[in-house]
């Protein structure tokens, strides 16, 4: 992306991604358990991932993880820490954030994180 991305554009993109992920999650849950989906709609969206009945649905785990990412990014935005690597605090570029508004780490820390998660440490 060659043009300058404004802070307002990043915020709108992040909010749109959050809305989309939440909508998709509710749609999937509605197909699995309509009563639970209706119950969840009575809970603030930023508390959905901690809703105890969801643990009975392991197939929702990838979407729950996506919601956790978006909740973390929204929290960072509110705290004024959006766009900083959560590990080393390096500044992420606006282009990186445009491509993935929920991005939490710089490239170096992301590689370290994945190696640690998948046990691929190379000596």
Secondary structure, 3 states (H helix, E strand, C coil): CCCCCCHHHHHHHHHHHHHHHHHHHHHHHHHHCHHHHHHHCCCCHHHHHHCHHHHHCHHHHHHHHHHHHHHHHHHHHHHCCCCECCCCCCECCHHHHHHCCCCCCCHHHHHHHHHHHHCCCCC
